[in-house]
Amino acid sequence: MPSYSACKMAVDNAERLQAQILRPRCNPAVVYVAAEMLGPGHLKHHGRGDLVVGPSAVTTEMLEGFVNAGVPVSVTDNVVGELWAKLILNCAYNAIFRHYEAALRPSFRE
């Protein structure tokens, strides 16, 4: 039976997705990527692009696919803790960045 990984940023995304798709298993995953929205439909990639998944979400074939594509993957028993850590850091970084942008670019204050 297939399993799915939820990669959208939210702490409870796997549970919410599993309830919607009515599948027996949806595993949480953390995606680390630095990107910036420059405008509608215009995304700038600044770096990273790696995944953190739980052991139940990973198959050998899946790991080989990511490695062959150049995507680093880490496996952890505490993927939920990783999700919370990323959320906390994002809250801090986004607030600091927003303040910085507003100070330097008056048009960003809108």
C-alpha positions in Angstrom: 0.0 0.0 0.0 1.5 3.4 -0.9 2.3 6.0 1.7 2.5 9.7 1.2 4.6 12.5 2.7 3.3 15.9 3.6 5.8 18.6 2.7 3.8 21.8 3.2 4.9 23.8 6.2 2.6 23.0 9.1 3.0 21.0 12.2 -0.2 19.0 11.7 -0.2 18.7 7.9 0.2 15.0 7.7 -2.8 14.3 9.9 -5.0 16.9 8.0 -3.9 15.5 4.6 -4.5 11.9 5.7 -8.1 12.8 6.7 -8.7 14.4 3.3 -7.3 11.8 1.0 -8.6 8.9 3.1 -5.4 6.9 2.8 -4.0 4.7 5.6 -0.7 6.5 5.9 0.6 10.0 5.4 4.0 10.8 7.0 5.2 14.2 8.0 8.3 15.6 6.3 10.3 18.8 6.7 11.6 20.7 3.7 14.4 23.1 4.2 14.7 25.6 1.3 15.6 29.3 1.2 13.4 31.1 -1.3 11.9 34.6 -1.8 8.8 35.7 -3.6 9.9 38.6 -5.9 6.4 39.0 -7.3 3.4 37.1 -8.6 4.8 33.9 -10.2 8.4 34.9 -9.6 10.3 32.9 -7.0 14.0 33.2 -6.3 15.9 30.2 -4.9 18.6 31.3 -2.4 19.8 27.9 -1.3 19.3 24.5 0.4 16.6 22.1 -0.7 17.0 19.1 1.7 14.4 16.9 3.4 14.0 15.5 6.8 11.6 12.5 7.1 10.7 9.9 9.6 11.9 6.3 9.2 8.4 5.0 8.3 8.2 7.4 5.3 11.4 6.2 3.7 12.1 3.3 1.3 15.5 2.4 -0.2 14.1 3.3 -3.6 12.9 6.7 -2.4 16.3 7.5 -0.8 18.1 6.5 -4.0 15.8 8.7 -6.1 16.6 11.7 -3.9 20.3 11.0 -3.9 20.3 10.6 -7.7 18.5 14.0 -8.0 21.0 15.7 -5.7 18.5 16.2 -2.9 19.9 15.5 0.6 17.6 13.5 2.9 18.0 13.0 6.6 16.0 10.3 8.5 15.0 11.0 12.1 12.8 9.4 14.7 11.7 12.9 15.7 10.3 14.5 12.6 7.6 16.2 14.6 10.2 17.9 16.7 12.0 19.0 13.5 8.7 20.5 12.3 8.2 22.5 15.5 11.9 23.7 15.5 11.5 24.9 11.9 8.2 26.7 12.7 9.8 28.5 15.7 12.8 29.5 13.6 10.6 30.7 10.7 8.6 32.8 13.1 11.7 34.6 14.4 13.4 34.9 11.0 10.4 36.1 9.2 9.7 38.8 11.8 13.3 40.0 11.6 13.3 40.0 7.8 10.0 41.9 7.6 11.4 44.6 9.9 14.6 44.8 7.8 12.7 45.0 4.5 10.3 47.7 5.8 13.2 49.8 7.0 15.1 49.5 3.7 12.3 49.5 1.1 9.5 52.0 1.7 7.3 50.2 -0.9 7.4 47.0 1.2 5.5 48.7 4.0 2.1 48.4 2.2 
